């Protein structure tokens, strides 16, 4: 591999680490500076570097920026109306104590088959927050389990675009890849949950104070400050006030925030079924879009590529099932179904403004992560790594796995990593003695490794979770690497059985 490109990658990562951990500048600025450093060291012209930064920033926000803004708005309405707490309490009662991380991981894995991780996480995160608020503890564990459950199926199970593209490039049977990806995901779920349950309590004290207050309320924040603990909430504490959710500051009471009801009006209560509507409707619309498109493609005999043109009914589903449209419908449902009619318009506007303000930094950092990824792609770092690893004499199944791993580390996008790995290894499948199915699984599994600064999903998860710096790396980068590492023995066994 060209040493100049390797140096560009190393210096880019080092720039982020040093700026975030050692200076007063935040991650948004660090990512942009790292993109400039990486492009310059790789030999790109100044105009090309700027073009890559703006293109990567714009392309990332085009797909996720509006979704984050709308999703946070829905979460805010769920919170102030009391719907989120109702939903969380029903969820806890249904599952029983101690099983919430498993449910979060499983729900995330199911949702992420038809829905992109970013969109699904924004939609489902309010549920994780509400369960943590009811339990007075455990938010990091729930948030990490939810996020990585989504990662598993996003990387392993079609019809998400990455695995779908890999199947087409390598020539793997799509149905077999779906079944094998589901089996891998089910087996890897315990790895995800156990890692989240192990690392979550150690990272709970390091949650950003603003996020901690948003999750647990101001009374919890004061208790943490007085006791000197960092967010374990009621776990292990004593005293009725800490254990009783009703002991929160009155300002944290949703009913008090909704305004004064007119004389004779019944008390405002949101049941769990009604509370779920603003979450379920967008998800179902997005799923309908995915399923409808798959059926329409199959009817036309065009499973992948750009020759597909949606028929009338599929085009209609594609419109209302687009994440932006689905979440606009979701936020309208949240405002008009969950808030009582007497709530002043000004208060609703204020809540949505607060949500937009909290989403602003998340959106900027996510876009900057996309900018860095685009610079790495444009500079040729990913392609150079792929070519270098393919030239090494390795056991067959490790070639696509390591190509995807190194490309993911180089440029951040799991989809790009698996597609690149498939393109590099497709001509070598016969020579390596691999079945197309195993080669496709190796490309997909290798792309899960160590999600970090150049991955836009890293910033979505860590900002919503309230983790920064080393804590973000230990939590999110660690759990994705655990899933990646767990997939390797599965691949070796599958290669022995199928290959």
N, C-alpha and C positions, 0 to 999 in steps of 0.2 A: 504493500500500500504506500502511496505517496506520503512521505513524512510531513510534508507541508499541510496536507489535509488532516492528518492525525493531530498535528500541533494545533490546527485551527479548532478542532473539536475539544481538545484538552483545555486550551486557553479560554474558550467560550464558557465551558462548564466552570472553570476556576473563577472566572470573572463574576458569575452569578453568586457562587458560594461566598466569595470575599465581600462583595457589595452587600449582600443580604445579612451576613453575620457580623461584619466588621465596620459598616458605615451607617450613616443616618438615612441613606436612600432606601426606598422600598423596592419590592420585587418588580413592580411595573418598570421602573427606571432601570433596574438591574438587567432585566431581560432585553430591553432595547439596547443597552450598552453592550451586552454580550453578543447580540446579533451584529452590531457594528464591528466588534473585535473579531468575531468568527469570520465574517465576510472579508475583512481586510487581510487577515493572516492567510486565508485560503486563496487570496489573489484576485478576488472579484473587484471590479471597478466600483468607484463610489456610487455612480448612478445605478449600477446593478444592485448594489447592497440596499440602497434606499428603495428601489423598485420592489425588491424581494420583501423588505420589511412592510411596506404599505400593502402589498398584495397579500402576504400572509396574514396580516392584521385584519384586513378587510374580509378575506375569505372566511376566516375563523368566526368573526362576528356576524357575517351574513348567515351562518348556519346556527349560531348559538346565542348571539347577543340579545335578540328580541325574546328568545325563549327564556333566557335567564330573567330578564326584566318582568315578563308576564308571570313566570313561575313564582318569583319572589312576591309579586303582588297577590297571587292566590294564597300563598303561605301566610301573608300578613292578615288577610281577611279571615282565613281559617283560625288564626290566633286570636284576634280581637273579638270575634263572634262567639268564641267558646267552642266552635266546631272541632278544632284540632284536639282539644282536651277530651271531648266526648268520644271522638274516634279512637284516640289513644287508650282511653279507659276500656272501651269495648274490645279493642284489640288485645289488651292485657288479660282481660277476663276470659276471652275466647281461647287464648294460647296457654294460659297458666303461667305461673312465675318461672323465670329462668330460661324460657325458650325464645325470648324476643330476638336475640341476635340471629338465631336460626331462621326465624320467620322473615327477618329483614333480608338476609342473604338469599333465601329462596324466592322471596317476592321480587327482589332485584334481578335475579337470574331469569325469572319468568318474563318480567316486564321488558327486559333488554333484548329479547329475541326479536320482537318486531319494532322496538323503539330504541333510538340512539341513546347511548349511555348518558350523554350530557342532558338531553331533554328528560329522560326518565328520572335521573337523579334530582333534577330541579323540582320535578313534580312530586316525587316521593319523599324528599328530605323533610318536609313539614311533619310527616308522620313519625319519622325517627325523633325529631325534636319533641313532639308531643308526648311520645312514650317516655322519653328521658325526663321530661318535666313532671309527668305523673309519678315516675319512680324516684325522682329527685337524684338521679345518678345515671351513668352509663352512656352518655351521648356519643362519645368517641367510638366506643365499641359498636354501637348501632350504626353510626354513620359509615364506618369503615366496612362493616359487613355488608351493608346495602350497596356501597359503591363497588366493592370487589365482586359481589354476586353478579352485578351488572357486567363487570369486565369479563367474567368467564364466558357467558353466552354471546356477548358482543364479539369476542375473538374466536369462538369455537363453533357457533351454530348459525348456518344460513337460516333466514335470508338477509342477515346483516351483510352489508356490501363487501367487506373484506373476505370472509369465507366464501361468499358467492363467487367473487372474482377469482379466488384461488382455485375453486372447483373447475371453473371454465378454462383457466390457463393450463392447469395440469391434466385436465381430463378426468377428474375423479367423479364418480357417481354422486349426484347431489343428494339423493335420498339416503345413501349410505353415510355421507358426510354429516347430514343432519342427525342421524341416529348415533353415530360415533361421537359427535360433538356433545350431544346430550348426555351420553354415558360419561364422557370425560368431565363435564360440568357437574354432574351429580356426585362423582367420586371426589372432585376437588372442593366441593362446598364445605366439607368438614375442615379442610386445610384453612380455608378463608375464615370460617367462624372461630376456630380455635386460635388462630393468630390474632384476630380482632379481640377476643376475650382475654388473651394474654397481654397484648400491648395496650389495649384501651385504658385500663385503670392507671397505668404508669404515665399515660399522656394526658389524662383528664385534668391534672393541675396546670397544664400548659395551654389550655384553651384560651384564646384571645378573650379579654374581659368583656368586650362588646358582645361577642357571640355567646359567652357564658350567660350574660344577663338576658339576652334574647331567648335563650333556651330555658333557663331555670328561674328567671325573674329576679327582681332587685333584692328581695328578702334573702334569697339564697346567696346572692353576691355578698351581702353584708355578713351573713353567717360564715362564709368562707374566709372573709377578711379577718373577722374577729378570732376565729379558731385557728387560722394559719394554715388551713387545708386548701387544696386547689381545685375543688369542683367535684368531689365525691358525693356532695350533697348530703342526703340523710344517711348514706351508707356508713355504718359504724358510729354515727353520732348519737347524742343523747338529747333528751328534752322533747316535749310535745310539739313545740313550735316548729322544729326542723322537720319532723316526720309528717306533719299535717299540712297538706297542700292548701288548706283554707287559711293557713297562717301567713300567707303571702301579704305583701303590702297591698292596701286597697287599690292602689293604682294598677296592680297587676290583675285585678279581677275583671274578666271580660264584660260581665254584666254592667259593672260600673262605668266602663268606657263607652258604652253604646248610647248613652244619653238617657234623659228622664222619660219614661213611657207616659203616654197620656192617661188620664184618670180612668180607672176601670179596665185598662189593658192587661192581659195576662202576662205573667213573667216570661221573659224570653228564654227558651230552651231549644237547643239544637240537638236532635237525636243523631245517633251514629250513622243511620242510613242516609239521612239528608246531608250530613256532613261529608259523606263519601262522594256525593254527586260531582262536585267541582274537580275532584281528582280522577274519578272513574271515567267520566264522559270524555275528557281529552285523551286519556289512554286508549279507550275503546275506539275513538275516531282514528287515532294513529294506527292502531292494530288493523282496523278495517281497511285503511289505505294500503298497508303492507300486504295483507292477505289478498285484497282485490287486485292489486298490481301483479302479484305472483300468479293468480288464477288467469288473469288476462294475458300475461306473458306466455303462460303454458298453452292457452287456447290458440295463440298466434304462433307458437313454436319458436319464440324468441326469448330464451332464458336469460341472456345477458347481452351487452353490447348497446350500441346507439341506434340500431335499426327499429327499435320498438316505438310504436305510437299508440298511446292509450285509446281505447274505445270510449264511447260516451259515458257509460256508467262508471268505468274505471277512472276516467278523468274527473268526474264529479267527486268520487271518493278521494282521489288524490288531492283535490282542493280542500275539502273540509277536513281531511286527515293530515294535511300538512301541519307540523307542530305549531307554527305560528297561528294559523286559523284555529286549530283545536284549543290552544291556550287562550286565545281571545274569547272563545265560547266559554271556556272554563272560568275565566275571571268575571265574565258577565254573570254566570250562574252563581259564583261565590257572592258577589255583591247583592244580587236580587233574591237569592234563596236563603242566605245565611244571616244577613243583617235585617233587623226589624225595620218596618217602614218608618218608624219615628226617628231613626238615626239621622242626624243632620247631614246634609250634603257636604258641608265643609269638613266634617270629621272624616268622612269617607275619602275625600280628596287628600286630606292630611295623611291618612294612613297609607294611601297609595304613593304619596310623595316620599314618605319615610322608606317605603319598600324600594322605590326607585333609587333613593340615595344609598341605601345599603347595597344595592346591586351594582352601583356604579364602579366601585373598585374591582369587584369580581369580574365585571365585563372587560375592564381595561387590562387587567392582568391576564385574563384568558386570551384576549387578542394579542398581547405581547408574546405569550407563549407560542401562538400560531405564527407570529412574525419570525421568531427564532427558528422554528421548525422549517419555515420556507427558505430562510437563508442557508440552513444546513443542506436542504435538498438542492437548492440552486447551485451551491458551491461544489456539488459532486461528492460530498463526504460519504453519503449513504451508498452510492453506487460503488465507490472505491472499496469500502469495507466489504460489500457483498462479493465483489470480484476476488478480493484477497482470501476470504474464507473458503470460497468455492475451489480455489486452486490448491488447498491443503488436502493431503491424503487422510481422510477421516472415515469412520464407519458411516455407511450410507445414510441412515436416518438422522445423523447429527448434522449433515451438510445443510439441508433446508432449515433445520432448527436453529443452527448457529448463524446462518445468514440472516434470518428474520430477527434474531436476538441483537446482532450487531447493528443492523439497519435501524431497529427500534431505538437503541441507545444513541445512535448518531443523530436521528432527526425527529424522534418523538411520536410520530403517528403510527399506531399499531396497524391501521389499514394499509398505509404505504409500505410498512415493513413486510407484511405478509404477501402483498402483491409483488413487491420487489423480489422476495425470496422465491415465490412461485415462478416468476419470469426467469430468474437465474438458474433455477434447478430443473425446470421443465425439460430441457434437452438432456439432462443427466439422469432422469428417473430410471430409464432402462439400464444404463451403465452402472448405476448405484445398486441395482437389484431391488428397488423399492416398488411396492404397489402404489398406484396413483393416490389411493385413499390415505395410506400412511404418509406419503410425501405431503399431501394437503394438510393433514393433521399437524405434521411437524412445522410447516410454515405458519399455521395459525397459533399453535402453542408457543412457539419461540417468540412471537410478537408481544407476549404479555409481560415481558421482563421489565422490572425497575422503572415504572412510570415516574418521571421526575420533571425538572424545570421546563424542558422543551415540549412537554405534552400538555395540550390545553385542558384535558380532563383532570390532570393533576391539580391545576389551579381551581377548577370548579369544585372538586371534592375538598381540597384542603381549606379553601376560603370559606365554604359553607360549614366545614367542621370546626374552623377556628384554630387550625394548626399552622405554625410557621417554622421556617428554618429546619433545624435538626429534627424537631418533633414531627414535621411534615414528612421528612425523609424516612424516619423510623416507622411512622404510621402507614402512609399510603405507598411510598416506594417499597417498603418492607413487605406489605401484604401482597402487592402485585408480584414481587419477586418470589414470595412463598408459593403463590399459585403457579408461576412459571417453573419453579424447581420441582413442585409436585407433579407437573405434567410430564417431566422427563422419564421417570420410571414407567409411567403409563404408556408412553410412546414406545419404549423398548419392549415392553410386554406385548403391545399390539403388533409391533413389527415381527416378533417371534410367532404370534398366532396367525397373522394375516399375510405378512410378507413372504 
